[in-house]
Each structure stands twice: as structure tokens, then as C-alpha cells.
Amino acid sequence: MSFSEHPAMPNDSTQTAPAAGVKRSSGLAIASLVLGIAAILLFWTVFGGIVLGLLALVFGIIGARRARAGGAGHGKMSVIGAILGALGMIASAVILAIGASILNSDEFKNLDDCVEHAKTQSERDACAKDFDKEMND
């Protein structure tokens, strides 16, 4: 069988386009929603809250813009994913700010100094009790 005997391959003009009014599925919308949910569930970790939240926000914005332009479906899903991603980022940033303020506080420095100079476990326990007392006052 030679090359000229192969059946004809359909060319681009014979392929049908999607029907008018039918929107294609958007993988970006689904990715945004999944990443946004993961960011909300893992906001207490830097990776979960900030990285996944940022990815959800970016994918959600791109997916929503494509949906608005008519190139993809699931525009609402993209927006919800972007919102969840932004909330995850905000919650993670708040957790990081609280942690940084505690680590930079005078009370924590006193605890660190006390534990560093403690020789026994009972002295370390006393340091922890003093820290709790300072934090609650």
C-alpha cells in the first residue's frame, strides 16, 4: 500500500465547531475552586494559606475573565475559587502576623532567656508558668 492509497484525512474545514451557546468547561475554574477550598482548610500553614490561596486567586481571575469573554464556562465557580483563595491568604497572613508579634514580644524574650539559663526541668516549668502569667496579665 503506497502513500497515495491511504484514506483521506479530514481537514480543518470538515471538523465541526461546538454548537452556538454551548460553553466549554473551564479547567481553570475547577482548579481555582479546589485550590481555594484547600487554602481555606490549610490556612494555618504558610504553604496552604498563602501559596494555594495565591494560585486559587490567579486561576480564578483568569477563569472569570475567560468566562466573561465567552471562551469558557463556570464563571461563578472561578469567582468563588478566587474569593476562597483570597480569604485563605488573608487568614494565613493574620496567623503569621500574630506569630511574629508573639515571637518579637518582651514576654517571649524573657521566656527564652529564662529557659536558656534554667538548669533543671523544674526551673523550665517555672519559666513556662511565669510566661503564662505574663501573657494573661
C-alpha positions in Angstrom: 0.0 0.0 0.0 1.6 3.3 -1.0 1.0 6.7 0.5 -1.4 7.7 -2.2 -3.7 4.8 -1.3 -4.3 5.9 2.3 -7.8 7.2 3.1 -8.0 10.9 3.1 -7.5 12.6 6.4 -10.2 15.1 7.3 -9.0 18.7 7.0 -9.8 21.6 9.3 -12.8 22.7 7.2 -14.7 19.4 7.8 -14.3 19.5 11.6 -17.3 20.9 13.4 -17.1 23.6 16.0 -19.1 23.4 19.2 -22.7 24.4 18.9 -23.5 28.1 19.4 -24.5 28.8 23.0 -22.6 25.8 24.4 -19.8 26.8 26.7 -16.6 24.8 27.1 -15.7 23.5 30.5 -13.0 25.6 32.2 -10.3 23.7 34.0 -9.1 26.9 35.5 -12.4 27.3 37.3 -12.3 23.9 38.8 -8.6 24.3 39.7 -9.4 27.7 41.3 -12.3 26.2 43.4 -10.2 23.2 44.5 -7.2 25.3 45.4 -9.5 27.9 47.2 -11.1 25.1 49.3 -7.6 23.7 50.1 -6.4 27.3 51.1 -9.3 27.7 53.5 -8.7 24.3 55.1 -5.0 24.8 55.3 -4.8 28.5 56.1 -2.8 27.9 59.3 0.2 26.7 57.2 2.2 29.1 55.1 2.0 26.7 52.1 -1.7 26.1 52.4 -2.9 29.6 53.1 -0.5 31.8 51.1 0.7 29.6 48.2 -2.5 27.8 47.5 -4.6 30.9 48.1 -2.5 32.9 45.6 -2.8 30.2 43.0 -6.6 30.0 43.5 -6.8 33.8 43.2 -4.8 33.9 40.0 -6.6 30.9 38.4 -10.0 32.3 39.5 -9.3 35.7 38.0 -8.1 34.2 34.7 -11.1 31.8 34.6 -13.6 34.5 35.3 -12.1 36.7 32.6 -12.3 33.9 30.1 -15.9 33.2 31.1 -16.8 36.8 30.7 -15.2 36.8 27.2 -17.3 33.8 26.3 -14.4 31.4 25.9 -15.1 29.2 28.9 -17.9 28.3 31.3 -18.1 28.2 35.0 -17.6 31.9 35.7 -19.2 31.8 39.1 -17.1 28.9 40.1 -14.0 30.9 39.2 -15.1 33.8 41.3 -15.9 31.6 44.3 -12.5 29.9 44.0 -10.8 33.4 43.8 -12.7 34.6 46.9 -11.9 31.4 48.9 -8.2 31.8 47.9 -8.2 35.4 49.0 -9.8 34.5 52.3 -7.2 31.8 52.8 -4.4 34.2 52.1 -5.8 36.8 54.5 -6.3 34.3 57.3 -2.8 33.0 56.8 -1.4 36.5 56.9 -3.2 37.2 60.1 -1.8 34.0 61.7 1.7 34.9 60.5 1.4 38.4 61.9 0.2 37.1 65.3 3.0 34.6 65.4 5.6 37.2 64.5 4.3 39.6 67.2 4.4 36.9 69.8 8.0 35.9 68.9 9.1 39.6 69.0 7.4 40.3 72.3 9.3 41.1 75.5 7.4 38.3 77.3 8.7 35.7 74.8 12.3 37.1 75.1 12.0 36.8 78.9 10.9 33.2 78.5 13.7 32.4 76.1 16.3 33.9 78.4 14.8 32.1 81.4 14.8 28.7 79.7 18.3 29.3 78.4 19.6 29.8 82.0 17.5 27.1 83.6 19.4 24.0 84.7 16.6 21.6 85.7 13.2 20.7 84.4 11.5 22.3 87.4 13.2 25.6 86.6 12.0 25.3 82.9 8.5 24.6 84.2 8.7 27.7 86.4 9.7 29.7 83.3 6.7 28.4 81.4 4.4 29.3 84.4 5.9 32.8 84.5 5.4 33.2 80.8 1.7 32.2 81.1 1.3 34.6 83.9 2.8 37.5 81.9 0.7 36.7 78.8 -2.5 36.7 80.8 -1.9 39.9 82.7 
